[in-house]
Amino acid sequence: MGIKDLLDDVMDQLPADRKTAVTALTDEYGASDTCAFMLALVATATPRERRLTRMLLNELERVTME
């Protein structure tokens, strides 16, 4: 099973509004399948999981700035 198959599976599970949001971002910015998969996973996340994701991104930004 490849990343495209995984992406399709996750996209099929998303509610219409979240699917539209992921598709709009990937289309506008030309995201790869890997990036689209990551965005789709975030779109399935709970508010707490999204908050943890933001914390991780902030930490990664901080680490790369040092």
mmCIF file as Biopython writes it, N, C-alpha, C and O atoms, coordinates in Angstrom:
data_model
#
loop_
_atom_site.group_PDB
_atom_site.id
_atom_site.type_symbol
_atom_site.label_atom_id
_atom_site.label_alt_id
_atom_site.label_comp_id
_atom_site.label_asym_id
_atom_site.label_entity_id
_atom_site.label_seq_id
_atom_site.pdbx_PDB_ins_code
_atom_site.Cartn_x
_atom_site.Cartn_y
_atom_site.Cartn_z
_atom_site.occupancy
_atom_site.B_iso_or_equiv
_atom_site.auth_seq_id
_atom_site.auth_asym_id
_atom_site.pdbx_PDB_model_num
ATOM 1   N N  . MET A ? 1  ? 0.852   -1.174 0.000  1.0 0.0 1  A 1 
ATOM 2   C CA . MET A ? 1  ? 0.000   0.000  0.000  1.0 0.0 1  A 1 
ATOM 3   C C  . MET A ? 1  ? 0.900   1.240  0.000  1.0 0.0 1  A 1 
ATOM 4   O O  . MET A ? 1  ? 1.774   1.381  0.854  1.0 0.0 1  A 1 
ATOM 5   N N  . GLY A ? 2  ? 0.679   2.114  -0.946 1.0 0.0 2  A 1 
ATOM 6   C CA . GLY A ? 2  ? 1.473   3.330  -1.073 1.0 0.0 2  A 1 
ATOM 7   C C  . GLY A ? 2  ? 0.829   4.519  -0.392 1.0 0.0 2  A 1 
ATOM 8   O O  . GLY A ? 2  ? -0.286  4.430  0.121  1.0 0.0 2  A 1 
ATOM 9   N N  . ILE A ? 3  ? 1.543   5.634  -0.392 1.0 0.0 3  A 1 
ATOM 10  C CA . ILE A ? 3  ? 1.061   6.847  0.262  1.0 0.0 3  A 1 
ATOM 11  C C  . ILE A ? 3  ? -0.233  7.351  -0.378 1.0 0.0 3  A 1 
ATOM 12  O O  . ILE A ? 3  ? -1.109  7.869  0.313  1.0 0.0 3  A 1 
ATOM 13  N N  . LYS A ? 4  ? -0.350  7.201  -1.693 1.0 0.0 4  A 1 
ATOM 14  C CA . LYS A ? 4  ? -1.573  7.635  -2.390 1.0 0.0 4  A 1 
ATOM 15  C C  . LYS A ? 4  ? -2.779  6.829  -1.914 1.0 0.0 4  A 1 
ATOM 16  O O  . LYS A ? 4  ? -3.866  7.378  -1.734 1.0 0.0 4  A 1 
ATOM 17  N N  . ASP A ? 5  ? -2.582  5.524  -1.711 1.0 0.0 5  A 1 
ATOM 18  C CA . ASP A ? 5  ? -3.673  4.680  -1.201 1.0 0.0 5  A 1 
ATOM 19  C C  . ASP A ? 5  ? -4.076  5.109  0.212  1.0 0.0 5  A 1 
ATOM 20  O O  . ASP A ? 5  ? -5.261  5.191  0.536  1.0 0.0 5  A 1 
ATOM 21  N N  . LEU A ? 6  ? -3.073  5.378  1.040  1.0 0.0 6  A 1 
ATOM 22  C CA . LEU A ? 6  ? -3.350  5.833  2.401  1.0 0.0 6  A 1 
ATOM 23  C C  . LEU A ? 6  ? -4.075  7.176  2.391  1.0 0.0 6  A 1 
ATOM 24  O O  . LEU A ? 6  ? -5.032  7.383  3.137  1.0 0.0 6  A 1 
ATOM 25  N N  . LEU A ? 7  ? -3.605  8.083  1.536  1.0 0.0 7  A 1 
ATOM 26  C CA . LEU A ? 7  ? -4.246  9.391  1.410  1.0 0.0 7  A 1 
ATOM 27  C C  . LEU A ? 7  ? -5.700  9.235  0.997  1.0 0.0 7  A 1 
ATOM 28  O O  . LEU A ? 7  ? -6.583  9.857  1.587  1.0 0.0 7  A 1 
ATOM 29  N N  . ASP A ? 8  ? -5.954  8.416  -0.003 1.0 0.0 8  A 1 
ATOM 30  C CA . ASP A ? 8  ? -7.329  8.203  -0.465 1.0 0.0 8  A 1 
ATOM 31  C C  . ASP A ? 8  ? -8.209  7.642  0.649  1.0 0.0 8  A 1 
ATOM 32  O O  . ASP A ? 8  ? -9.361  8.051  0.795  1.0 0.0 8  A 1 
ATOM 33  N N  . ASP A ? 9  ? -7.670  6.707  1.436  1.0 0.0 9  A 1 
ATOM 34  C CA . ASP A ? 9  ? -8.433  6.126  2.545  1.0 0.0 9  A 1 
ATOM 35  C C  . ASP A ? 9  ? -8.794  7.182  3.586  1.0 0.0 9  A 1 
ATOM 36  O O  . ASP A ? 9  ? -9.931  7.229  4.057  1.0 0.0 9  A 1 
ATOM 37  N N  . VAL A ? 10 ? -7.832  8.026  3.942  1.0 0.0 10 A 1 
ATOM 38  C CA . VAL A ? 10 ? -8.093  9.063  4.941  1.0 0.0 10 A 1 
ATOM 39  C C  . VAL A ? 10 ? -9.074  10.090 4.385  1.0 0.0 10 A 1 
ATOM 40  O O  . VAL A ? 10 ? -10.003 10.495 5.084  1.0 0.0 10 A 1 
ATOM 41  N N  . MET A ? 11 ? -8.882  10.514 3.147  1.0 0.0 11 A 1 
ATOM 42  C CA . MET A ? 11 ? -9.782  11.503 2.546  1.0 0.0 11 A 1 
ATOM 43  C C  . MET A ? 11 ? -11.212 10.986 2.483  1.0 0.0 11 A 1 
ATOM 44  O O  . MET A ? 11 ? -12.161 11.747 2.670  1.0 0.0 11 A 1 
ATOM 45  N N  . ASP A ? 12 ? -11.366 9.698  2.222  1.0 0.0 12 A 1 
ATOM 46  C CA . ASP A ? 12 ? -12.715 9.104  2.167  1.0 0.0 12 A 1 
ATOM 47  C C  . ASP A ? 12 ? -13.417 9.144  3.523  1.0 0.0 12 A 1 
ATOM 48  O O  . ASP A ? 12 ? -14.646 9.127  3.585  1.0 0.0 12 A 1 
ATOM 49  N N  . GLN A ? 13 ? -12.647 9.196  4.604  1.0 0.0 13 A 1 
ATOM 50  C CA . GLN A ? 13 ? -13.205 9.199  5.960  1.0 0.0 13 A 1 
ATOM 51  C C  . GLN A ? 13 ? -13.570 10.606 6.453  1.0 0.0 13 A 1 
ATOM 52  O O  . GLN A ? 13 ? -14.313 10.752 7.424  1.0 0.0 13 A 1 
ATOM 53  N N  . LEU A ? 14 ? -13.048 11.633 5.785  1.0 0.0 14 A 1 
ATOM 54  C CA . LEU A ? 14 ? -13.256 13.004 6.248  1.0 0.0 14 A 1 
ATOM 55  C C  . LEU A ? 14 ? -14.662 13.509 5.961  1.0 0.0 14 A 1 
ATOM 56  O O  . LEU A ? 14 ? -15.246 13.179 4.929  1.0 0.0 14 A 1 
ATOM 57  N N  . PRO A ? 15 ? -15.207 14.311 6.874  1.0 0.0 15 A 1 
ATOM 58  C CA . PRO A ? 15 ? -16.454 15.009 6.573  1.0 0.0 15 A 1 
ATOM 59  C C  . PRO A ? 15 ? -16.223 15.972 5.404  1.0 0.0 15 A 1 
ATOM 60  O O  . PRO A ? 15 ? -15.091 16.386 5.150  1.0 0.0 15 A 1 
ATOM 61  N N  . ALA A ? 16 ? -17.277 16.317 4.712  1.0 0.0 16 A 1 
ATOM 62  C CA . ALA A ? 16 ? -17.174 17.131 3.493  1.0 0.0 16 A 1 
ATOM 63  C C  . ALA A ? 16 ? -16.443 18.452 3.715  1.0 0.0 16 A 1 
ATOM 64  O O  . ALA A ? 16 ? -15.627 18.846 2.883  1.0 0.0 16 A 1 
ATOM 65  N N  . ASP A ? 17 ? -16.719 19.144 4.826  1.0 0.0 17 A 1 
ATOM 66  C CA . ASP A ? 17 ? -16.077 20.445 5.048  1.0 0.0 17 A 1 
ATOM 67  C C  . ASP A ? 17 ? -14.571 20.318 5.253  1.0 0.0 17 A 1 
ATOM 68  O O  . ASP A ? 17 ? -13.807 21.156 4.773  1.0 0.0 17 A 1 
ATOM 69  N N  . ARG A ? 18 ? -14.147 19.295 5.950  1.0 0.0 18 A 1 
ATOM 70  C CA . ARG A ? 18 ? -12.707 19.092 6.175  1.0 0.0 18 A 1 
ATOM 71  C C  . ARG A ? 18 ? -12.021 18.607 4.903  1.0 0.0 18 A 1 
ATOM 72  O O  . ARG A ? 18 ? -10.885 18.983 4.613  1.0 0.0 18 A 1 
ATOM 73  N N  . LYS A ? 19 ? -12.719 17.775 4.156  1.0 0.0 19 A 1 
ATOM 74  C CA . LYS A ? 19 ? -12.182 17.297 2.877  1.0 0.0 19 A 1 
ATOM 75  C C  . LYS A ? 19 ? -11.970 18.475 1.930  1.0 0.0 19 A 1 
ATOM 76  O O  . LYS A ? 19 ? -10.950 18.551 1.246  1.0 0.0 19 A 1 
ATOM 77  N N  . THR A ? 20 ? -12.933 19.391 1.893  1.0 0.0 20 A 1 
ATOM 78  C CA . THR A ? 20 ? -12.823 20.584 1.056  1.0 0.0 20 A 1 
ATOM 79  C C  . THR A ? 20 ? -11.630 21.435 1.481  1.0 0.0 20 A 1 
ATOM 80  O O  . THR A ? 20 ? -10.899 21.948 0.633  1.0 0.0 20 A 1 
ATOM 81  N N  . ALA A ? 21 ? -11.432 21.587 2.788  1.0 0.0 21 A 1 
ATOM 82  C CA . ALA A ? 21 ? -10.320 22.398 3.298  1.0 0.0 21 A 1 
ATOM 83  C C  . ALA A ? 21 ? -8.976  21.792 2.899  1.0 0.0 21 A 1 
ATOM 84  O O  . ALA A ? 21 ? -8.080  22.511 2.458  1.0 0.0 21 A 1 
ATOM 85  N N  . VAL A ? 22 ? -8.832  20.487 3.050  1.0 0.0 22 A 1 
ATOM 86  C CA . VAL A ? 22 ? -7.575  19.817 2.679  1.0 0.0 22 A 1 
ATOM 87  C C  . VAL A ? 22 ? -7.336  19.936 1.178  1.0 0.0 22 A 1 
ATOM 88  O O  . VAL A ? 22 ? -6.228  20.254 0.746  1.0 0.0 22 A 1 
ATOM 89  N N  . THR A ? 23 ? -8.364  19.684 0.394  1.0 0.0 23 A 1 
ATOM 90  C CA . THR A ? 23 ? -8.239  19.753 -1.058 1.0 0.0 23 A 1 
ATOM 91  C C  . THR A ? 23 ? -7.875  21.170 -1.508 1.0 0.0 23 A 1 
ATOM 92  O O  . THR A ? 23 ? -7.026  21.341 -2.382 1.0 0.0 23 A 1 
ATOM 93  N N  . ALA A ? 24 ? -8.509  22.180 -0.919 1.0 0.0 24 A 1 
ATOM 94  C CA . ALA A ? 24 ? -8.214  23.571 -1.282 1.0 0.0 24 A 1 
ATOM 95  C C  . ALA A ? 24 ? -6.757  23.918 -1.000 1.0 0.0 24 A 1 
ATOM 96  O O  . ALA A ? 24 ? -6.094  24.540 -1.830 1.0 0.0 24 A 1 
ATOM 97  N N  . LEU A ? 25 ? -6.257  23.520 0.162  1.0 0.0 25 A 1 
ATOM 98  C CA . LEU A ? 25 ? -4.861  23.810 0.504  1.0 0.0 25 A 1 
ATOM 99  C C  . LEU A ? 25 ? -3.889  23.083 -0.421 1.0 0.0 25 A 1 
ATOM 100 O O  . LEU A ? 25 ? -2.925  23.673 -0.909 1.0 0.0 25 A 1 
ATOM 101 N N  . THR A ? 26 ? -4.146  21.817 -0.653 1.0 0.0 26 A 1 
ATOM 102 C CA . THR A ? 26 ? -3.219  21.048 -1.493 1.0 0.0 26 A 1 
ATOM 103 C C  . THR A ? 26 ? -3.243  21.542 -2.931 1.0 0.0 26 A 1 
ATOM 104 O O  . THR A ? 26 ? -2.208  21.561 -3.596 1.0 0.0 26 A 1 
ATOM 105 N N  . ASP A ? 27 ? -4.405  21.940 -3.415 1.0 0.0 27 A 1 
ATOM 106 C CA . ASP A ? 27 ? -4.494  22.466 -4.778 1.0 0.0 27 A 1 
ATOM 107 C C  . ASP A ? 27 ? -3.816  23.831 -4.895 1.0 0.0 27 A 1 
ATOM 108 O O  . ASP A ? 27 ? -3.082  24.088 -5.849 1.0 0.0 27 A 1 
ATOM 109 N N  . GLU A ? 28 ? -4.066  24.700 -3.919 1.0 0.0 28 A 1 
ATOM 110 C CA . GLU A ? 28 ? -3.518  26.060 -3.979 1.0 0.0 28 A 1 
ATOM 111 C C  . GLU A ? 28 ? -1.999  26.082 -3.875 1.0 0.0 28 A 1 
ATOM 112 O O  . GLU A ? 28 ? -1.333  26.864 -4.553 1.0 0.0 28 A 1 
ATOM 113 N N  . TYR A ? 29 ? -1.457  25.220 -3.020 1.0 0.0 29 A 1 
ATOM 114 C CA . TYR A ? 29 ? -0.019  25.260 -2.774 1.0 0.0 29 A 1 
ATOM 115 C C  . TYR A ? 29 ? 0.753   24.110 -3.413 1.0 0.0 29 A 1 
ATOM 116 O O  . TYR A ? 29 ? 1.959   23.983 -3.205 1.0 0.0 29 A 1 
ATOM 117 N N  . GLY A ? 30 ? 0.074   23.281 -4.181 1.0 0.0 30 A 1 
ATOM 118 C CA . GLY A ? 30 ? 0.744   22.204 -4.899 1.0 0.0 30 A 1 
ATOM 119 C C  . GLY A ? 30 ? 1.427   21.202 -3.990 1.0 0.0 30 A 1 
ATOM 120 O O  . GLY A ? 30 ? 2.567   20.812 -4.243 1.0 0.0 30 A 1 
ATOM 121 N N  . ALA A ? 31 ? 0.754   20.784 -2.944 1.0 0.0 31 A 1 
ATOM 122 C CA . ALA A ? 31 ? 1.331   19.858 -1.974 1.0 0.0 31 A 1 
ATOM 123 C C  . ALA A ? 31 ? 1.519   18.466 -2.571 1.0 0.0 31 A 1 
ATOM 124 O O  . ALA A ? 31 ? 0.707   18.000 -3.370 1.0 0.0 31 A 1 
ATOM 125 N N  . SER A ? 32 ? 2.594   17.824 -2.168 1.0 0.0 32 A 1 
ATOM 126 C CA . SER A ? 32 ? 2.851   16.442 -2.581 1.0 0.0 32 A 1 
ATOM 127 C C  . SER A ? 32 ? 1.837   15.511 -1.912 1.0 0.0 32 A 1 
ATOM 128 O O  . SER A ? 32 ? 1.106   15.926 -1.013 1.0 0.0 32 A 1 
ATOM 129 N N  . ASP A ? 33 ? 1.798   14.272 -2.347 1.0 0.0 33 A 1 
ATOM 130 C CA . ASP A ? 33 ? 0.909   13.292 -1.716 1.0 0.0 33 A 1 
ATOM 131 C C  . ASP A ? 33 ? 1.268   13.096 -0.250 1.0 0.0 33 A 1 
ATOM 132 O O  . ASP A ? 33 ? 0.384   12.921 0.588  1.0 0.0 33 A 1 
ATOM 133 N N  . THR A ? 34 ? 2.552   13.125 0.062  1.0 0.0 34 A 1 
ATOM 134 C CA . THR A ? 34 ? 2.977   12.976 1.453  1.0 0.0 34 A 1 
ATOM 135 C C  . THR A ? 34 ? 2.464   14.130 2.303  1.0 0.0 34 A 1 
ATOM 136 O O  . THR A ? 34 ? 1.962   13.916 3.407  1.0 0.0 34 A 1 
ATOM 137 N N  . CYS A ? 35 ? 2.587   15.340 1.796  1.0 0.0 35 A 1 
ATOM 138 C CA . CYS A ? 35 ? 2.101   16.515 2.510  1.0 0.0 35 A 1 
ATOM 139 C C  . CYS A ? 35 ? 0.579   16.480 2.626  1.0 0.0 35 A 1 
ATOM 140 O O  . CYS A ? 35 ? 0.035   16.788 3.686  1.0 0.0 35 A 1 
ATOM 141 N N  . ALA A ? 36 ? -0.101  16.114 1.564  1.0 0.0 36 A 1 
ATOM 142 C CA . ALA A ? 36 ? -1.562  16.021 1.584  1.0 0.0 36 A 1 
ATOM 143 C C  . ALA A ? 36 ? -2.016  14.981 2.605  1.0 0.0 36 A 1 
ATOM 144 O O  . ALA A ? 36 ? -3.021  15.179 3.287  1.0 0.0 36 A 1 
ATOM 145 N N  . PHE A ? 37 ? -1.282  13.878 2.714  1.0 0.0 37 A 1 
ATOM 146 C CA . PHE A ? 37 ? -1.601  12.835 3.694  1.0 0.0 37 A 1 
ATOM 147 C C  . PHE A ? 37 ? -1.468  13.392 5.109  1.0 0.0 37 A 1 
ATOM 148 O O  . PHE A ? 37 ? -2.331  13.164 5.957  1.0 0.0 37 A 1 
ATOM 149 N N  . MET A ? 38 ? -0.391  14.118 5.357  1.0 0.0 38 A 1 
ATOM 150 C CA . MET A ? 38 ? -0.175  14.727 6.663  1.0 0.0 38 A 1 
ATOM 151 C C  . MET A ? 38 ? -1.306  15.699 6.991  1.0 0.0 38 A 1 
ATOM 152 O O  . MET A ? 38 ? -1.838  15.681 8.101  1.0 0.0 38 A 1 
ATOM 153 N N  . LEU A ? 39 ? -1.671  16.542 6.039  1.0 0.0 39 A 1 
ATOM 154 C CA . LEU A ? 39 ? -2.758  17.500 6.257  1.0 0.0 39 A 1 
ATOM 155 C C  . LEU A ? 39 ? -4.086  16.785 6.514  1.0 0.0 39 A 1 
ATOM 156 O O  . LEU A ? 39 ? -4.869  17.205 7.366  1.0 0.0 39 A 1 
ATOM 157 N N  . ALA A ? 40 ? -4.331  15.717 5.780  1.0 0.0 40 A 1 
ATOM 158 C CA . ALA A ? 40 ? -5.564  14.951 5.979  1.0 0.0 40 A 1 
ATOM 159 C C  . ALA A ? 40 ? -5.595  14.331 7.374  1.0 0.0 40 A 1 
ATOM 160 O O  . ALA A ? 40 ? -6.642  14.303 8.020  1.0 0.0 40 A 1 
ATOM 161 N N  . LEU A ? 41 ? -4.450  13.837 7.836  1.0 0.0 41 A 1 
ATOM 162 C CA . LEU A ? 41 ? -4.397  13.278 9.194  1.0 0.0 41 A 1 
ATOM 163 C C  . LEU A ? 41 ? -4.687  14.364 10.229 1.0 0.0 41 A 1 
ATOM 164 O O  . LEU A ? 41 ? -5.411  14.121 11.195 1.0 0.0 41 A 1 
ATOM 165 N N  . VAL A ? 42 ? -4.136  15.542 10.038 1.0 0.0 42 A 1 
ATOM 166 C CA . VAL A ? 42 ? -4.409  16.643 10.959 1.0 0.0 42 A 1 
ATOM 167 C C  . VAL A ? 42 ? -5.893  16.997 10.918 1.0 0.0 42 A 1 
ATOM 168 O O  . VAL A ? 42 ? -6.486  17.320 11.947 1.0 0.0 42 A 1 
ATOM 169 N N  . ALA A ? 43 ? -6.483  16.938 9.743  1.0 0.0 43 A 1 
ATOM 170 C CA . ALA A ? 43 ? -7.912  17.255 9.603  1.0 0.0 43 A 1 
ATOM 171 C C  . ALA A ? 43 ? -8.796  16.256 10.345 1.0 0.0 43 A 1 
ATOM 172 O O  . ALA A ? 43 ? -9.930  16.579 10.698 1.0 0.0 43 A 1 
ATOM 173 N N  . THR A ? 44 ? -8.290  15.048 10.586 1.0 0.0 44 A 1 
ATOM 174 C CA . THR A ? 44 ? -9.074  14.050 11.326 1.0 0.0 44 A 1 
ATOM 175 C C  . THR A ? 44 ? -8.883  14.183 12.834 1.0 0.0 44 A 1 
ATOM 176 O O  . THR A ? 44 ? -9.598  13.544 13.606 1.0 0.0 44 A 1 
ATOM 177 N N  . ALA A ? 45 ? -7.932  15.000 13.258 1.0 0.0 45 A 1 
ATOM 178 C CA . ALA A ? 45 ? -7.537  15.080 14.661 1.0 0.0 45 A 1 
ATOM 179 C C  . ALA A ? 45 ? -8.578  15.799 15.525 1.0 0.0 45 A 1 
ATOM 180 O O  . ALA A ? 45 ? -9.364  16.618 15.049 1.0 0.0 45 A 1 
ATOM 181 N N  . THR A ? 46 ? -8.545  15.459 16.798 1.0 0.0 46 A 1 
ATOM 182 C CA . THR A ? 46 ? -9.371  16.141 17.801 1.0 0.0 46 A 1 
ATOM 183 C C  . THR A ? 46 ? -8.723  17.493 18.120 1.0 0.0 46 A 1 
ATOM 184 O O  . THR A ? 46 ? -7.565  17.722 17.771 1.0 0.0 46 A 1 
ATOM 185 N N  . PRO A ? 47 ? -9.457  18.377 18.775 1.0 0.0 47 A 1 
ATOM 186 C CA . PRO A ? 47 ? -8.843  19.647 19.159 1.0 0.0 47 A 1 
ATOM 187 C C  . PRO A ? 47 ? -7.561  19.467 19.983 1.0 0.0 47 A 1 
ATOM 188 O O  . PRO A ? 47 ? -6.591  20.195 19.771 1.0 0.0 47 A 1 
ATOM 189 N N  . ARG A ? 48 ? -7.543  18.527 20.901 1.0 0.0 48 A 1 
ATOM 190 C CA . ARG A ? 48 ? -6.343  18.283 21.706 1.0 0.0 48 A 1 
ATOM 191 C C  . ARG A ? 48 ? -5.183  17.815 20.829 1.0 0.0 48 A 1 
ATOM 192 O O  . ARG A ? 48 ? -4.049  18.263 20.996 1.0 0.0 48 A 1 
ATOM 193 N N  . GLU A ? 49 ? -5.474  16.924 19.906 1.0 0.0 49 A 1 
ATOM 194 C CA . GLU A ? 49 ? -4.420  16.432 19.009 1.0 0.0 49 A 1 
ATOM 195 C C  . GLU A ? 49 ? -3.876  17.552 18.123 1.0 0.0 49 A 1 
ATOM 196 O O  . GLU A ? 49 ? -2.674  17.612 17.864 1.0 0.0 49 A 1 
ATOM 197 N N  . ARG A ? 50 ? -4.753  18.433 17.664 1.0 0.0 50 A 1 
ATOM 198 C CA . ARG A ? 50 ? -4.295  19.577 16.862 1.0 0.0 50 A 1 
ATOM 199 C C  . ARG A ? 50 ? -3.449  20.528 17.702 1.0 0.0 50 A 1 
ATOM 200 O O  . ARG A ? 50 ? -2.470  21.087 17.207 1.0 0.0 50 A 1 
ATOM 201 N N  . ARG A ? 51 ? -3.819  20.717 18.971 1.0 0.0 51 A 1 
ATOM 202 C CA . ARG A ? 51 ? -3.038  21.557 19.868 1.0 0.0 51 A 1 
ATOM 203 C C  . ARG A ? 51 ? -1.640  20.960 20.067 1.0 0.0 51 A 1 
ATOM 204 O O  . ARG A ? 51 ? -0.647  21.687 20.048 1.0 0.0 51 A 1 
ATOM 205 N N  . LEU A ? 52 ? -1.564  19.662 20.255 1.0 0.0 52 A 1 
ATOM 206 C CA . LEU A ? 52 ? -0.268  19.001 20.383 1.0 0.0 52 A 1 
ATOM 207 C C  . LEU A ? 52 ? 0.546   19.120 19.097 1.0 0.0 52 A 1 
ATOM 208 O O  . LEU A ? 52 ? 1.768   19.268 19.145 1.0 0.0 52 A 1 
ATOM 209 N N  . THR A ? 53 ? -0.117  19.056 17.969 1.0 0.0 53 A 1 
ATOM 210 C CA . THR A ? 53 ? 0.562   19.220 16.680 1.0 0.0 53 A 1 
ATOM 211 C C  . THR A ? 53 ? 1.155   20.623 16.573 1.0 0.0 53 A 1 
ATOM 212 O O  . THR A ? 53 ? 2.292   20.790 16.133 1.0 0.0 53 A 1 
ATOM 213 N N  . ARG A ? 54 ? 0.381   21.631 16.977 1.0 0.0 54 A 1 
ATOM 214 C CA . ARG A ? 54 ? 0.896   23.011 16.966 1.0 0.0 54 A 1 
ATOM 215 C C  . ARG A ? 54 ? 2.093   23.145 17.900 1.0 0.0 54 A 1 
ATOM 216 O O  . ARG A ? 54 ? 3.067   23.824 17.574 1.0 0.0 54 A 1 
ATOM 217 N N  . MET A ? 55 ? 2.020   22.502 19.056 1.0 0.0 55 A 1 
ATOM 218 C CA . MET A ? 55 ? 3.140   22.548 19.997 1.0 0.0 55 A 1 
ATOM 219 C C  . MET A ? 55 ? 4.386   21.915 19.375 1.0 0.0 55 A 1 
ATOM 220 O O  . MET A ? 55 ? 5.488   22.444 19.518 1.0 0.0 55 A 1 
ATOM 221 N N  . LEU A ? 56 ? 4.217   20.813 18.702 1.0 0.0 56 A 1 
ATOM 222 C CA . LEU A ? 56 ? 5.349   20.170 18.032 1.0 0.0 56 A 1 
ATOM 223 C C  . LEU A ? 56 ? 5.935   21.079 16.965 1.0 0.0 56 A 1 
ATOM 224 O O  . LEU A ? 56 ? 7.153   21.238 16.888 1.0 0.0 56 A 1 
ATOM 225 N N  . LEU A ? 57 ? 5.087   21.672 16.145 1.0 0.0 57 A 1 
ATOM 226 C CA . LEU A ? 57 ? 5.570   22.570 15.098 1.0 0.0 57 A 1 
ATOM 227 C C  . LEU A ? 57 ? 6.318   23.762 15.689 1.0 0.0 57 A 1 
ATOM 228 O O  . LEU A ? 57 ? 7.364   24.158 15.175 1.0 0.0 57 A 1 
ATOM 229 N N  . ASN A ? 58 ? 5.790   24.324 16.754 1.0 0.0 58 A 1 
ATOM 230 C CA . ASN A ? 58 ? 6.474   25.436 17.414 1.0 0.0 58 A 1 
ATOM 231 C C  . ASN A ? 58 ? 7.832   25.000 17.951 1.0 0.0 58 A 1 
ATOM 232 O O  . ASN A ? 58 ? 8.814   25.731 17.823 1.0 0.0 58 A 1 
ATOM 233 N N  . GLU A ? 59 ? 7.894   23.823 18.547 1.0 0.0 59 A 1 
ATOM 234 C CA . GLU A ? 59 ? 9.158   23.315 19.072 1.0 0.0 59 A 1 
ATOM 235 C C  . GLU A ? 59 ? 10.156  23.063 17.947 1.0 0.0 59 A 1 
ATOM 236 O O  . GLU A ? 59 ? 11.338  23.379 18.083 1.0 0.0 59 A 1 
ATOM 237 N N  . LEU A ? 60 ? 9.692   22.505 16.853 1.0 0.0 60 A 1 
ATOM 238 C CA . LEU A ? 60 ? 10.580  22.274 15.708 1.0 0.0 60 A 1 
ATOM 239 C C  . LEU A ? 60 ? 11.108  23.589 15.151 1.0 0.0 60 A 1 
ATOM 240 O O  . LEU A ? 60 ? 12.280  23.677 14.784 1.0 0.0 60 A 1 
ATOM 241 N N  . GLU A ? 61 ? 10.273  24.598 15.084 1.0 0.0 61 A 1 
ATOM 242 C CA . GLU A ? 61 ? 10.723  25.917 14.634 1.0 0.0 61 A 1 
ATOM 243 C C  . GLU A ? 61 ? 11.775  26.489 15.577 1.0 0.0 61 A 1 
ATOM 244 O O  . GLU A ? 61 ? 12.780  27.048 15.139 1.0 0.0 61 A 1 
ATOM 245 N N  . ARG A ? 62 ? 11.529  26.340 16.887 1.0 0.0 62 A 1 
ATOM 246 C CA . ARG A ? 62 ? 12.472  26.850 17.876 1.0 0.0 62 A 1 
ATOM 247 C C  . ARG A ? 62 ? 13.815  26.150 17.760 1.0 0.0 62 A 1 
ATOM 248 O O  . ARG A ? 62 ? 14.862  26.795 17.814 1.0 0.0 62 A 1 
ATOM 249 N N  . VAL A ? 63 ? 13.790  24.834 17.599 1.0 0.0 63 A 1 
ATOM 250 C CA . VAL A ? 63 ? 15.025  24.045 17.509 1.0 0.0 63 A 1 
ATOM 251 C C  . VAL A ? 63 ? 15.814  24.407 16.252 1.0 0.0 63 A 1 
ATOM 252 O O  . VAL A ? 63 ? 17.041  24.498 16.299 1.0 0.0 63 A 1 
ATOM 253 N N  . THR A ? 64 ? 15.131  24.613 15.145 1.0 0.0 64 A 1 
ATOM 254 C CA . THR A ? 64 ? 15.838  24.920 13.901 1.0 0.0 64 A 1 
ATOM 255 C C  . THR A ? 64 ? 16.354  26.348 13.870 1.0 0.0 64 A 1 
ATOM 256 O O  . THR A ? 64 ? 17.223  26.664 13.057 1.0 0.0 64 A 1 
ATOM 257 N N  . MET A ? 65 ? 15.844  27.223 14.735 1.0 0.0 65 A 1 
ATOM 258 C CA . MET A ? 65 ? 16.314  28.607 14.808 1.0 0.0 65 A 1 
ATOM 259 C C  . MET A ? 65 ? 17.607  28.729 15.618 1.0 0.0 65 A 1 
ATOM 260 O O  . MET A ? 65 ? 18.329  29.718 15.491 1.0 0.0 65 A 1 
ATOM 261 N N  . GLU A ? 66 ? 17.897  27.730 16.445 1.0 0.0 66 A 1 
ATOM 262 C CA . GLU A ? 66 ? 19.082  27.797 17.310 1.0 0.0 66 A 1 
ATOM 263 C C  . GLU A ? 66 ? 20.340  27.511 16.551 1.0 0.0 66 A 1 
ATOM 264 O O  . GLU A ? 66 ? 21.427  27.526 17.129 1.0 0.0 66 A 1 
#
